[in-house]
Amino acid sequence: MDQRFLKDDNQHQNEDYASIRGVEDNHLGIYDKPLPCFGCGIGWFFLLLGFVCPLLWYYATILYFGKYYHKDPRERMGLSANVIAALIFTVAVVITIAVVVF
């Protein structure tokens, strides 16, 4: 490596650094907005309501596989929790039906 590009840390102590963005550049980021459904996100909201109506887990599963989380990546964990809940519920229903029938 070329030694000309290496600098001492002592040289940086007295230098002033400028911000990359200007002072008037005050745009809100995409993740500064609160999540829908009382701030917890659609995925977690459907997970909680799914215990009352399990069909919501399947709807959230469709949203997950439809890549709804590309709009806001913070939704991904909640929607994936619904996929797991729908899978567990489906297995439980299949086992229950198999026990009742046989």
TATA-V961975 format. One record per residue. RES is the residue in one small letter. SS is DSSP state (H for helix, E for strand, L for the rest). OMEGA is omega in whole degrees, -180 to 180 (999 if undefined). D_LAST is the distance of its C-alpha to the last C-alpha in Angstrom with 2 decimals. Layout:
res;ss;omega;d_last
RES;SS;OMEGA;D_LAST
RES;SS;OMEGA;D_LAST
//
This chain:
res;ss;omega;d_last
m;L;-178;74.61
d;L;-176;77.73
q;H;180;79.27
r;H;-177;80.71
f;H;179;77.32
l;L;179;76.64
k;L;174;78.01
d;L;174;78.54
d;H;180;76.52
n;H;179;79.86
q;H;-176;80.69
h;H;-175;77.70
q;L;-175;78.58
n;L;-179;81.30
e;L;175;79.87
d;L;179;78.55
y;L;179;75.24
a;L;177;74.60
s;L;178;71.35
i;L;179;69.64
r;L;178;69.00
g;L;-179;71.79
v;L;-178;72.20
e;L;179;71.69
d;L;-174;68.40
n;L;179;66.13
h;L;175;62.97
l;L;178;59.74
g;L;-179;57.02
i;H;-176;53.71
y;H;176;51.96
d;H;179;54.40
k;L;177;52.61
p;L;178;49.96
l;L;177;46.34
p;L;178;44.97
c;L;175;42.71
f;L;175;44.87
g;L;-178;45.75
c;L;179;42.36
g;L;-178;41.40
i;H;-177;38.82
g;H;-179;36.19
w;H;177;36.34
f;H;178;36.68
f;H;178;33.49
l;H;180;31.71
l;H;179;32.76
l;H;180;32.05
g;L;176;28.61
f;L;175;27.43
v;L;-180;28.32
c;L;-175;27.20
p;L;178;25.00
l;H;177;26.09
l;H;176;29.39
w;H;180;27.89
y;H;176;27.03
y;H;178;30.53
a;H;176;32.10
t;H;176;30.17
i;H;177;31.77
l;H;-180;35.09
y;H;-179;34.67
f;H;173;34.00
g;L;177;36.76
k;L;176;39.09
y;H;-176;40.08
y;H;175;41.27
h;H;176;44.21
k;L;179;45.89
d;L;-176;45.74
p;H;178;44.39
r;H;180;43.92
e;H;-171;40.78
r;H;-177;39.01
m;H;179;37.58
g;H;179;36.17
l;H;178;34.55
s;H;174;33.04
a;H;176;31.60
n;H;177;29.83
v;H;179;28.36
i;H;179;26.93
a;H;179;25.66
a;H;178;23.99
l;H;179;22.33
i;H;179;21.04
f;H;179;19.85
t;H;179;18.04
v;H;179;16.25
a;H;179;15.36
v;H;180;14.03
v;H;179;11.92
i;H;178;10.45
t;H;180;10.04
i;H;179;8.37
a;H;179;5.86
v;H;-178;5.43
v;H;-177;5.75
v;H;-176;3.81
f;L;999;0.00
//
